Amino acid sequence: MSRKMKISERAAAAKAASIRLAAVKTEVKNDALNEIAKALQEHSAEILQANQQDLDAAERSNLAAPLLKRLKFDETKLADVCTGIHSLIKLPDPVGKTLCAIELDEGLELYRVSCPIGVIGVVFESRPDALVQISTLCLKSGNAVLLKGGSEAANTNRVLADTIALAGHAAGLPEGWIQLLETRQDVADMLALDDQIDLIIPRGSNEFVRHIMHSTSIPVLGHAAGLCHVYVHGDADLDMAVRITVDSKCQYVAVCNAAETLLVDDKIAGLFLPAVQEALNECHCRLKGCDRTREIIDIEPATEQDWSTEYLDYILSIKVVDGLDEAIDHINRYGSRHTDSIVTADRETAERFMNLVDSADVFWNCSTRFSDGYRYGLGAEVGISTNKIHARGPVGLDGLLIYKWKLYGKGQIVADYTGPTARKFTHKKLR
């Protein structure tokens, strides 16, 4: 489908495709996913060449290091997205599942059944692998998708989108189900199409997400920032706490589920802080700390702004707290409701933390980096939601569905259920 078409025309085509895609059988969707994975491998040279063009241009323009790292799409990333597609094929089809069934009366049965949302517009950062993950999740869940990646990944995204569209169409999918937008004006035009687009998912900075929310009447699902915490409780196993802290911060710093603040209980700060400093220094991680932290280890001071900063880099702020409640209060004040983890030997303490921290993902004795659709077994993700409606946390297949009510009758009318001789509803659960 030509990119010279107006965005309104392309959105209308996606809307038409979404109606047909909602009824595509499971085996056709899975065959299409398999063909897409094959096509990506077959066009690997073209994809990698396009990505190198983007990388070269990004380096010339001095793109920030975290974004440059996200931009890279090499053979390993290509293999990873293909593995993700094959994992997606193995998942049950989420469309058409009966969520509940109620007998209203004999011969009058009501079913709540899962169905696709329709047309989803996704605006994302410089990661080309996100384009593959998002589009294939939308395919499996029966949704059409309009995608706008960062301009720094324009060449890579164009090749990926074309490869996916051609392979999908050859496998029997309706033409127009995937559309690639390329300019800021395209996004502005998309945000005005509340009659064609059912959901917007923005992935980017806090400022960017708020801009999207304020610029459209289309429902918006997403997270504005990933300001994640690790809290090391007073009874934590110190070796475990060091390993979890290092992994949460340094395993991959340029992602939203990487830890940005470390909270340490005063009871163990004297023993833990030197140990974790040594481990983080080996990862070349720059440390900032509160006054109490700096009385124990020699690091630069943290400012008030640091507690609200998503670094996406080898930088970690550290604060010593007087126990569990202060840690919870700090997270709920400064965090972004994304992912927060506690390291403790006590289940009751962990449960209190997980019940009172107001985040989409709360963990006990494990790295914040587990907050991920693929690791959750959701078939990758279109993003992570910190909203409190529809979907929360990693948004995989289930987060791309809504439901409809289906009522099966045998000639019943409402008049039969009114008046002195009215029939009675049974409201009996069928399953």
N, C-alpha and C positions, 0 to 999 in steps of 0.2 A: 504494500500500500504506500503510495507516494507521500513523502514528508512535506511536499509542497502544498498539500491540502490544508485548509484551515483547521485549527484545533477543534472547532465546533463540529466540523465534518468528520474528523477522526474520532472524536468522542462519540458521535452518533453511530459511527461504524462499530466502535467498541461496544456500545449499548446493544446494538443488534446482535453482535457476536455473543455477548454475554447471555442473551436469552437462549440461544442455541447451545452454548457451551454448558449451561446448567443441566441440560438433558443428555449430554454425551455420556455414553456408558463407560463404566470403570475400565474395561479392557482397552477401549480406544484411548482414554487418557493415559493409561500406563504404557501403551505402545508408543504414543507420542512422546512421552518422557524418555523412553528408551531410545527413540530416534534422535531426540535432542542431544542426549549424552553422546551418541555415536557421532553426530554431526559436529559437536564441539571438538571431539578428538580429531576428526578428519580435517577440520579447519584450524588446527592448533597453530600451524605456522603463521597463518594470516592473523590470528588473534594475538599471538605473541609479538608479531611485528608491529601491529597497531599499538599495542601496549608500550613497546619500546619508544615509539614516536611520542606517545603521551608523556612517558618518563623523561625523555630528552627535553621536551618543551617545558615540563614542570621544573626541571633542574635549572634551565635557563632563566625561568621566572622566579627562582628562589622560593619554591613552594615549601611550606613548613615541613620539617622532618616527619612528624606524625602522619600528615596527609600524604607525603611521598611514600611512606611505608604502606599505607592503605592502598595507594594507587597501583602498586606493583602486582601484576598478574602473570606469574611465571608458570612453569610446567607443574610445580607442586600445587599451586592454587587451582589450576585447571583440573588436575587429578582429584583434588578435594571436592570441587563442585560436582564433578561427575559421580564421585562416591556418594555425595549428598542426594543426587538425583536417583540413584539406584536404591538408596535407603527410603526415599519418598515413594518409589514404586511399591515397595514392600508393605507400606502402611495401608490400612483399610481405607476405602473410599469414605470420606466423612459426609458426603452428600446423600440425602434420602434416608438417614437414620431416624427411627422413631424414638423420640426423646421421652414421650409419655403418651398414654392412651387411656381415655376415659369413656365409659358408656354413659351417655346422658339419659338414655332410656333404651328399652329393648329395640334393637334395629336402628339406633341412632348413636353412632360412635365417632368420637372426636380424637384426632391424632395431632400431636405436635411433631413436626418433621423438619430436620435440618435442611437448609438450602443455601446456595451461595448468596453473598451480599449483592453482587452485580458487577459494577464497574468501580475499580479501585485506582486512585491516583497516588503514586508513590514518588516522593522527592527525596533523594538520598545523597550521601556524601561520595567521596572519591573512590570507593571500593567497587571495582567492576564485578567482583564475585557476588556482591549483593544483587546485582541485576539478574544473575542466573538464579539465585536462591529465591528472590521475590517472584519472578515470573513463573518458575516451576511450581511454587507453592500455590500461586493463583490458579494455575492450570489444574492442579490436582483438586483444588477446592471449587472449581467450576466458575471462577471469576475472570472477567476481562481486566486488563491492566494497562494504565498509562504510566510510563516510567520517565523520570527526569533525573539523570545522574549529574555529577559535577562536571563543569566544562573541561576540567583538567583531564578527564577520562573520556573525552568525546570520541576519539578514534576507536578505543577499545569497546566502548558501549555500543557504537554503531555496528561493529562487526558481530558482537555477541547477539544483539537484538535481531539483526538480519538472519543470522544462523538459526536462532531459535524459532523465528517466525516461519522461515521456509521449511524447516524440519517438521514443525507442528502442522502446517498446512498440508504437507505431503502425507502426513499420518492421519488426516481426516478431521483436523480441527477447523472451525470456522475462521475464515480470513478476517483479520482485524482485531483478533482477541488480544494481541500485544501491540502496543504503540510506543515508540520512543520519541520523547520531546527533547529539544536541544537548546532552547534559549530561555532566558528569564521571562521574556514576553510570553512564551508558550505556557509557562507556569501561571502567570497572571491570567491568561485567557482560560486556562483549565479551572482555576479557582472560581470563575464566574459561572461555570456550567453546572449549577445545582440540579438542573433537570436531567442531566445525562450521567453525572458521576455521583456515586453513592457514599464513598468514603475517601478521605485523604489521609495518607500516612506520611508525615514528614520525618526525616532522619537528619539531624544536624545540630547546630548550636542552640542554646537556650533562646537566644535572640531570634534566630531563624524560625524556630518552631512557633514562638509567640507571634511573629510576623504572619506566618501562615494562618494561625488561629484567628487573627484579627482581620484577615483579608478575604474570608470566605464564609458563606452560610452552610457549606457542606460539612457534615460531621468530621472531626479531626481526631485521629487516634495516634498516640505516640508519646515519646518522652523528650523533654527539653534538654536534659543533661544526665550524665552518669557519675554522680558524685557518691562513690561507694566507700564504705568503712569496714575496717576490721577492728573489733574490740577484743583485747586480750584480758580476760578476767583474772582475778587474783589467784584462782586455783588452777590456772591453765598449765598444761604440760609445756614447758618452755621450748623444747626442741620442736614439738608440733607447731607451736605458735610462730616460731621463726620460719618454718617451712611454708606455712599457710600465708604468712605476711609476704614473703618473698614471691611466692607464686601469684598471689592476688595483685601485687604491684608490678612485678617485672616479667611475668611469663609472656605478656604482650601488652605493652603500655598504651598503645594507640586505640584502645577500644573502650566502650562505655561501661563494661563490667570490671575494669581494672580498678583496684583500690586507690583512693586519693588521700585518705586520712587514716592514720593508725591511732587508736585510742588505747591507752595502757593503764591498767589499774595501779594505783599508787603502791599497793602491797607488794607488787613484784617488779616495779619499774627499775629498781636498782640492779636487779639481776638480768632482766629481760632486755632493757634498752642497749647495753653494750653488746650483747649477743646479736641482736637484730641489726644494729648499726654495722657490725663487721660483715654480716651476710649481705646487707644491702650495698655496702661499699664495693663488694666483689662484683656487683651488677652495675657499678658506676651510677648508683642512684643518689641524687642530691636530696639532702634531708633538711627540713625546717621544723623547728620545735617551739613549744610554749616555754615560758620561763622555768617551769618545774622540770621539763625535759632537759633543758640546757644546763641545769644544775648537775645532771648526771652524765650527759654526753656532750661533746663539743660540736655543735652544729649551728647553722645560722638561725636567727629568730623567725618565727612565724608571725604573720600579721593577721588581723581580723579577716582580711580578704581571703587569706589562704584557706580558711575553713569552708569557704564557698566556691573554691576554684577547682574546676575539672582540668587537670594538667594535661592528660593524654601524653605524658612524657615521663622520663625517669626522674620524677620529683615526688616526694612524699612528705606530707605534713604530719606531725606527731604531737599528741596532747596527752598529758597525764591527767587522769580523772579519779575522783574519790568514789569508785564503785559503779555498780550496774546502773543505778538510776541516773547518775550524771551522764553516763555513756549514752543511755537511751534518749535523754533530753537533748544532748548535743546532736545526735543523729537526726532526731525529729526536727530540730531547728535548722540545721545546716544542710542536711542531706537532700537528695533529689527523688527520694521514694523509689529508688532503683533496686540496689542489692546491698545488703549489709550482713556481716558475718560475726559471730561470737566464737571465741575459743575458750572453752571451759570444761572442767571435768564433771560438772554437776548438771544433770538433766533439768532439774527444776529451774535453775538459773537460766539455762538455755531457753526453756519454754517461756519464761517471763520475758526474756529479750525478744523472742520471735513473736510473741503476742502483742507487745507494746511498741515495737519499732514499726512505724507506719510506712512500710516499703512493700513493693510488689514481690520481692524475693528476700527471704530471711533465712540464713544458714547457720548451722552449728558444726563447728570443727571441720570446716572445709573452705576452700578458696572461693572468693567471689567470682572467679572466672568460670565457674560452672553454670552461671546464669546465661544460658544460651539455648536456643531452640533445638539445635542439633544434639547437644548433650542431654537435653531433656527428653529426647526421642520424639520431638514434634515435627521432624522433617525440616530442619533448619528453621528460619524465622523471617518474617518481613520487618521485624523490629521488636523493640521491647517497650511495652506500654506501662506508664505510671499512672494512667487514668484509673478511675474507679467505676467505669461503666463498660459493659460489653466484654472487654478482654483486658487482662492485666498480666504483667510479666512478659516473657518471651511469647510473641504472637506467631503461632504456627498455624496448622490447618484449622483447628477448632476456632481460632480467633478470626478467621476469614469467613465464618459462617454466621448466618442468622437462622431463623426458623419461620415456618408458616403453619397455620392451623388448617387441618383438613377434616371436614365433617362429612360423614357418610350416612345418608338417610334412606328411608323407604317411603317417601311421600309425606313426612311429618310437617306440620305447620305450627307456628307459635300459638295460634288461636286455640289449639288443642290443650295448651298448658296454662290457660287463663280461665277465670270464672269459677263458679261453685263446683262444677263437675270436672275441673281440670285434671289432666294426667299429672303424675308426679315424676320429677326427675330422679333417676337412681344414682347418678354421679358415682358409679362404681369403677374403680381402677381396673383396667384390663391388663396392664403390665407395669 
